[in-house]
Amino acid sequence: MSDSTAPQAKKVPTERTHHGDTFVDHYEWLRDKDSPEVLAHLHAENAYADAVTAAQKPLRETIFNEIKHRTVETDLSVPSRRGDWWYFTRTIEGEQHPVYCRVAAGSAAETEQNDVERGSWTPPQVEAGVVLPGEQTFFDTNAEAAKHPFYQLGGMSLNAEGTLLAYSEDTSGDEHYTVRFRDLTTGENQPEQISNVHGGPVLEPSGARAYYMVADAAWRPHQLYMHTLGTDAEQDRLILEVSDEQLWTGVGLSADKRELVIISGNSEYDESRLLDVTDPQAEPVLLISAEQRLLHSIDPIELDGERLLLVTHNQSGPNNALSVTTAAALTAQDPNAAPSADRPLDLGRPVLPHEETVKLEGVSVTAAQIIVTARRDTIESIQLLNLEQLRAALAGADPVPTSTLPGPEFDEELYTCAVIAAEYEAPLFRVAYESWLTPTRIYDIDHETAEPLLRRETPVNDVDLGAYRATRIWAPSGDTRADGSAIAIPVTVLHHRDVAADGTNPTLVYGYGSYEMSMDPSFGIPRLSLLDRGVVFAIAHIRGGGELGRGWYEDGKKLKKTNTFTDFIAATDHLITQGWADPARVAALGGSAGGLLMGAVANLAPEKYVAILGQVPFVDNLTTILDPELPLSALEWEEWGNPITDPEVYRYMKSYAPYENVRDLAYPAIAAVTSLNDTRVLYVEPAKWVQVLREHQRGEAPVVMKIEMEGGHGGASGRYETWKERAWDYAFIAHHLGASERLGAGEIHSAVEIPSASQPRR
């Protein structure tokens, strides 16, 4: 077989029968990733993809170089205070990974700049390529990554004194991490290590103990262990095992680092526990059980000498409310009692009520005030709840609507403002602000004055950011709500200022629409390469996401999942009718669950797109979810329904599962991009999908699969490899859109211009 001939996998019929329906799968044998025959087939797919896209190579190289040129490669983060140290990262030109550094608080590097009365909370000024006096490199990721073909950090945790670092690393891409411990006084790793850990470790403040999760065969974190430093990992104490296969468990320290907050949950309900980390013999305390079917989070807070719990929950409505109670009050109730309307769980005094137009996402606790994260009209921002309002709620005052709380405001219509650091005793907290066209800005906000202090604007090389535009349009879905009002889909339209809505533009439509994930405004240098080529980049905020509150999500899951797909097609149609898109030059892009979207759209409306690209696409979803032994499958039942036990769910999923609904059609050019070691969406799904697509292709467009043989769900490791992957994706899309050339005035500008419109105001 030549490289230009599409690989044809042999057919080995495998029957799958559920609810009286038998499906014959001819390519299930490709699941055996250890088979030499399978590996040979995957290499052949890569060779074919290389041959088919050979003409795109110059464009790939050009886009990669544009990304590389515009990115300030030797760069740094804003130092963040923890204990007696300022921590920050440096990125160095030519290096794939960040370097983790620190400098002592009160050192010569910062003394001259700080207001002593504010407790030395002004970060030292760090310059690219200039080492601060007393600066230490405590973790060089590049040096660690040089030992392996793949390298990814799972997480880092420090003790309070800054003398011990616990970190986890994945060297294959399969997300099986190894925890290691580094003595920061010597820079040497300690001999002990812990293998097969899920995610990162959590050190309690003294550094005497570390907590970590272990996953089961289905890659569900279900066991919590405690490791005592200086002992063998085989002696680690099992703290908790969660047997419910539909619960995913995560842990984190409370804001004051006295307790470990343990949340086991899924998209519909949670189970919460607290563990006293100051006591090595402590047992987890169950607060709210899964039996209550309550979606919630827990945040401990100390107020006037009393230990309280802030509970963000959906008991009062789908967009959440905030209540305040105590652990004793929760544990005094029957944790296994089934919920009922006449006797709901007592969650204490209401603080923030449920609102139909505001989604309460959660809170961050500090000793000064409570920072509230909320979403309204798709935009996530922060509001501030002072402790006097909390005291008033405890005394019986009416709850205060989140929408009335103060908070920093911005003049841009579409932006994201998120809390990135809120040390418990600090006089300020830190937020990151960005928009579709504004690179990330870091602000520190003083608790007393609420005044934002700009610490840094992310630099971008040689680009006039004023050359681009972002706007919001609303596409009619054709559906109505129960009250008869029309449902419209928000669509973000990004374009070059020289592009007008005249019906001639090549257009890329991006979508996700699952797990209540919102496609929030974010700045991306790679995207500029498409905008410079006249491509309209449209983000369809379709149902199944969380942009318009919990109801928006619930209207695009389980037996309403196809709303996600029809919304995407409706958004595409609206872009055409509004003149943003040339109907003959529209492409589609989505990844993971968004890859399922791509597969469904390809079957439903292939004629609307000239190219479709699925990144790690979840296209054989029914086969996967029918097998609870596969990674994450049982956890997916709360998102898609359980097709094993419910025949209606089975029939519904079968009606849209991309792999099982490919038929004789003229499909557009399709690319599936995946990784061999992905544990979230197994490579076998796109491998099978492209085979059946080629069988049924009645058009001339190619169907290719590119597989990273040493990567995971996020692809290869390292920023340069990530840029190369993005350049491959965008070159494939631009090529099929006929948009390989930059706009006539498309030379890269020499001035960096960041609009002032995003300066905060109150």
Protein Blocks (a to p, Z undefined) as FASTA:
>chain_A
ZZklccddddddddddeehiacddfklmmmmmmbmklmmmmmmmmmmmmmmmmmmmmmmm
mmmmmmmmmpcfbgcdddddehjbccdddddehiabdcdddddehiaklmmmpcfknopa
accdddehiacehiacfbdfklmmmmpcbdcdfbdcddfkopaccddddfeonopacddd
ddfknopacfbdcehiehjadddfklpaccdddddfkopafbdcdddehiafklpccfbd
cfblkbccdddddfkopaccdddddfkbccdddddfkbmkbccddfbdfklopacddddd
deehiacdddddfklomnopaddddfklmmmpcfkbccdfklccdebjafbdcdfkbccf
bdcddfkbccddddeehiacdddddfklmmmmmnopacddfklpgcdddfbfbdcdddfb
dcfklcbdcdddddfklccddddddfklopacdfbdcddehiafklpccddddddehiac
fkopacdddddddddfkbccehpaccddddehighiacdddddfklmmmmmnopacdddd
dehiamnojklmmmmgcjlmmmmmmmmmmmmmmmmmnopacfklccdddehjlmmmmmmm
mmmmmmlpcbdcdehiafblmmmmmmmkbghklmmmmmnopfklmmklmmmmmmmomklm
gccdddddddddddfklckbgfklmmmmmmmmmmmocbfbdcdddddfkbcfkopedjkl
mmmmmmmmmmmmmmmnopabccfklcccfbdcddfklpccZZ
